[in-house]
Amino acid sequence: MRKIAAVIIGLLALAACGTKPVKEPSYIVQVSLGGWNSPDYSAQEIIGRLDTVIRIIPVKKVIIGWSLDKDIYSQVGEYLHGRNIRMLLWLPVFAETEEMCENSPAVDLWGNIPGNYDLTAGEGFRFNCPSNPDNAANVVAIYDKYFSDCGFDGVFLDRIRTQSFVSGVGGVLGCGCPLCSSKFAAMGVDLEAVKAQWDACGDDFLSVTGYAPSSGFVFSNPVAAEFFKAKGQVVSGAVAAIADSLRSRGLEIGMDLYAPFMAPFVGQDYEVLAAHADFIKPMLYRQTFAPAGMGFEYDLLLKAAPSATGYPAFEMDLDFLNSQLQAMEPYPCAKFPGIEINYREAVAPTSPEYVRESLDAVMSHGFDGAVLSWNIMEAPTAHIDCLR
């Protein structure tokens, strides 16, 4: 009784101070199998690892893919469903499908295919046109043909964007194909006028007058502002249609998103996407030196347009993490921010202290939990133990 009374007194004290108790987090974990062929792990290895993890932390869902080996999903799914854990297919949308089907590539405003970023085998980050209906149909057809009978409870949509600044300014000034041009025109944006402004202004086309978590960057050039706003509608509208098609198959929908401050550059409109997702996973990666790493992508912007003005000198510290968490708060779906928990010395030099610090920030905003990214198979046990 004394313990119960102490707990009640403590909760009343918190309420008196205006502080809400932080709820216990739940977790979504990711299992990266590599590309479409030759999975990196066997079902037994995956189940063994997951068994270790769920003894330490409460796991709500497992995102796994995108190998074509159905036996893996059958065995892992049976294990997860026996523990009331949902299994979601990790499904790439606008990139990484070139081995599976013929796609129409995205092009910049000058008709050139932007350069890609080869991270690992099966991860080339070569992006396809978001407006081409065949590209969208191909993604859904991949699910129907290869994965619809594997026992998945949902899909987790990855690569739902255009290229970033990894290929310079041309990476974000697109897609400029005739199909996309007509969609931009329907929104009042003439891509020829956008090109003319870039040619006339150069880097200054991307200059900003300020930044706020709630509104993002404020572009000095009204043509730039209109272009990126319309781009968000074009790309995210295409993603929404794919998500709705998969939802009609009874699937839960999760989405992999850039951090809010960089999302407009790659065509991710949070308001549109959140309305078509059961949960979103903004990649709030402060220790990732590869695509989607917050500091990595921001540095590429500054290098691609060195004469653009108005960009703050962001530090990838807790204050900045909290600014991105704040920017996520208004959207209506569940939010599970992505925290990188795997370790690679050159790409993701994380530590238990970093993981715990990031999770504490996530939970201080009242979110349900986090996605432990991006491969639980590569996460040191210490990175999980610290979350007990």
Backbone hydrogen bonds, N-H to C=O, Kabsch-Sander energy under -0.5 kcal/mol:
donor,donor_aa,acceptor,acceptor_aa,energy
5,A,1,M,-2.7
6,A,2,R,-2.4
7,V,3,K,-2.2
8,I,4,I,-2.4
9,I,5,A,-2.7
10,G,6,A,-2.4
11,L,7,V,-2.5
12,L,8,I,-2.5
13,A,9,I,-2.2
14,L,10,G,-2.2
15,A,11,L,-2.3
16,A,12,L,-2.3
17,C,13,A,-1.6
18,G,15,A,-1.2
19,T,14,L,-2.6
26,S,368,D,-1.7
27,Y,58,P,-1.9
28,I,370,A,-2.2
29,V,61,K,-2.1
30,Q,372,L,-1.3
31,V,63,I,-3.2
32,S,30,Q,-0.5
33,L,31,V,-0.7
33,L,65,G,-2.7
40,D,33,L,-2.0
46,I,42,S,-2.2
47,I,43,A,-2.8
48,G,44,Q,-2.3
49,R,45,E,-2.1
50,L,46,I,-2.9
51,D,47,I,-2.6
52,T,48,G,-1.6
53,V,49,R,-2.2
54,I,50,L,-2.9
55,R,51,D,-0.7
56,I,53,V,-1.7
57,I,53,V,-2.4
59,V,57,I,-0.7
60,K,27,Y,-3.9
60,K,58,P,-0.5
61,K,27,Y,-1.1
62,V,86,R,-2.5
63,I,29,V,-3.0
64,I,62,V,-0.5
64,I,88,L,-2.7
65,G,31,V,-1.5
68,L,36,W,-2.5
70,K,68,L,-1.1
72,I,69,D,-0.7
73,Y,69,D,-0.9
74,S,70,K,-2.4
75,Q,71,D,-2.3
76,V,72,I,-2.9
77,G,73,Y,-2.7
78,E,74,S,-1.9
79,Y,75,Q,-1.9
80,L,76,V,-2.7
81,H,77,G,-3.1
82,G,78,E,-1.5
83,R,80,L,-1.9
84,N,81,H,-1.3
85,I,80,L,-2.2
86,R,60,K,-1.8
88,L,62,V,-2.9
88,L,86,R,-0.5
89,L,154,G,-2.6
90,W,64,I,-2.3
91,L,89,L,-0.9
91,L,156,F,-2.6
93,V,158,D,-1.8
94,F,159,R,-2.0
96,E,126,R,-0.5
100,M,97,T,-1.7
101,C,97,T,-1.6
106,A,127,F,-2.2
108,D,112,N,-3.1
109,L,173,L,-1.6
111,G,108,D,-2.1
117,Y,124,G,-1.4
119,L,117,Y,-1.1
119,L,123,E,-2.3
120,T,123,E,-0.8
123,E,120,T,-2.3
127,F,125,F,-0.6
128,N,94,F,-2.8
129,C,104,S,-3.0
135,N,132,N,-0.5
136,A,132,N,-1.5
137,A,133,P,-2.6
138,N,134,D,-2.3
139,V,135,N,-1.4
140,V,136,A,-1.7
141,A,137,A,-2.5
142,I,138,N,-2.1
143,Y,139,V,-1.7
144,D,140,V,-2.6
145,K,141,A,-2.7
146,Y,142,I,-2.3
147,F,142,I,-0.5
147,F,143,Y,-2.2
148,S,143,Y,-1.4
150,C,147,F,-1.8
153,D,87,M,-3.1
154,G,87,M,-1.0
155,V,252,E,-2.8
156,F,89,L,-3.6
157,L,155,V,-0.6
157,L,254,G,-2.9
158,D,91,L,-2.4
158,D,156,F,-0.5
161,R,159,R,-1.0
162,T,266,V,-1.8
167,S,164,S,-1.1
168,G,165,F,-1.9
171,G,168,G,-1.4
172,V,168,G,-0.5
172,V,169,V,-1.3
173,L,169,V,-1.5
174,G,172,V,-1.5
175,C,107,V,-0.7
176,G,107,V,-1.9
181,S,177,C,-3.0
182,S,178,P,-2.0
183,K,179,L,-1.4
184,F,180,C,-2.8
185,A,181,S,-2.5
186,A,182,S,-1.7
187,M,183,K,-0.7
187,M,184,F,-1.1
188,G,185,A,-1.9
189,V,184,F,-2.5
190,D,188,G,-0.6
191,L,189,V,-0.7
193,A,190,D,-0.6
194,V,190,D,-1.7
195,K,191,L,-2.4
196,A,192,E,-2.2
197,Q,193,A,-2.1
198,W,194,V,-2.3
199,D,195,K,-2.9
200,A,196,A,-2.0
201,C,197,Q,-2.7
202,G,198,W,-3.1
204,D,201,C,-1.4
205,F,202,G,-2.2
206,L,203,D,-2.3
207,S,204,D,-1.6
208,V,309,T,-2.9
209,T,218,V,-3.0
210,G,218,V,-0.6
212,A,216,G,-1.2
215,S,212,A,-0.8
216,G,212,A,-3.4
218,V,210,G,-2.2
219,F,217,F,-0.7
220,S,207,S,-2.4
221,N,207,S,-0.6
225,A,221,N,-2.1
226,E,222,P,-2.4
227,F,223,V,-2.4
228,F,224,A,-2.5
229,K,225,A,-1.8
230,A,226,E,-2.4
231,K,227,F,-2.8
232,G,228,F,-1.8
233,Q,229,K,-1.3
234,V,230,A,-2.6
235,V,231,K,-2.7
236,S,232,G,-1.8
237,G,233,Q,-1.8
238,A,234,V,-1.4
239,V,235,V,-2.0
240,A,236,S,-2.6
241,A,237,G,-1.7
242,I,238,A,-1.7
243,A,239,V,-2.8
244,D,240,A,-2.6
245,S,241,A,-1.9
246,L,242,I,-2.2
247,R,243,A,-2.6
248,S,244,D,-1.8
249,R,246,L,-1.4
250,G,247,R,-2.4
251,L,246,L,-1.0
252,E,153,D,-2.0
254,G,155,V,-2.5
254,G,252,E,-0.5
255,M,279,F,-1.3
256,D,157,L,-2.5
257,L,255,M,-0.6
257,L,281,K,-2.0
262,M,259,A,-1.5
263,A,259,A,-1.7
265,F,262,M,-1.0
266,V,262,M,-0.7
266,V,263,A,-1.2
267,G,264,P,-1.1
268,Q,263,A,-2.2
269,D,232,G,-0.5
269,D,267,G,-0.8
270,Y,268,Q,-0.8
273,L,269,D,-2.6
274,A,270,Y,-2.9
275,A,271,E,-0.9
276,H,273,L,-1.8
277,A,274,A,-0.9
278,D,253,I,-2.7
279,F,253,I,-1.6
280,I,334,A,-2.0
281,K,255,M,-2.8
283,M,257,L,-3.1
284,L,282,P,-1.5
284,L,338,G,-1.2
285,Y,283,M,-1.5
285,Y,292,A,-0.5
286,R,284,L,-0.8
289,F,287,Q,-0.5
289,F,347,V,-2.9
290,A,288,T,-0.6
293,G,290,A,-2.5
294,M,285,Y,-2.5
295,G,285,Y,-0.5
296,F,288,T,-0.6
297,E,293,G,-2.8
298,Y,294,M,-2.1
299,D,295,G,-2.5
300,L,296,F,-1.6
301,L,297,E,-1.8
302,L,298,Y,-2.2
303,K,299,D,-2.1
304,A,300,L,-2.4
305,A,301,L,-2.0
308,A,305,A,-1.7
314,F,312,P,-1.4
317,D,315,E,-2.4
321,L,317,D,-2.3
322,N,318,L,-2.8
323,S,319,D,-1.6
324,Q,320,F,-1.7
325,L,321,L,-2.2
326,Q,322,N,-2.3
327,A,323,S,-1.6
328,M,324,Q,-1.0
329,E,325,L,-0.9
329,E,326,Q,-0.8
331,Y,328,M,-1.5
334,A,278,D,-1.9
336,F,280,I,-2.5
338,G,282,P,-3.2
339,I,337,P,-0.5
339,I,371,V,-2.5
341,I,373,S,-4.4
342,N,373,S,-1.7
343,Y,378,E,-1.6
344,R,348,A,-1.6
348,A,344,R,-2.2
350,T,348,A,-2.3
355,V,351,S,-2.3
356,R,352,P,-2.6
357,E,353,E,-2.4
358,S,354,Y,-2.3
359,L,355,V,-2.3
360,D,356,R,-2.6
361,A,357,E,-1.6
362,V,358,S,-2.2
363,M,359,L,-2.6
364,S,360,D,-1.5
365,H,361,A,-0.6
365,H,362,V,-1.3
366,G,363,M,-1.6
367,F,362,V,-1.1
368,D,335,K,-0.7
369,G,335,K,-0.7
370,A,26,S,-1.3
371,V,337,P,-2.4
372,L,28,I,-3.0
372,L,370,A,-0.6
373,S,339,I,-2.9
373,S,371,V,-0.9
376,I,30,Q,-3.6
378,E,375,N,-1.8
379,A,376,I,-1.0
383,H,380,P,-1.4
384,I,380,P,-0.7
384,I,381,T,-1.0
385,D,381,T,-3.0
386,C,382,A,-1.6
387,L,384,I,-2.0
388,R,385,D,-1.8
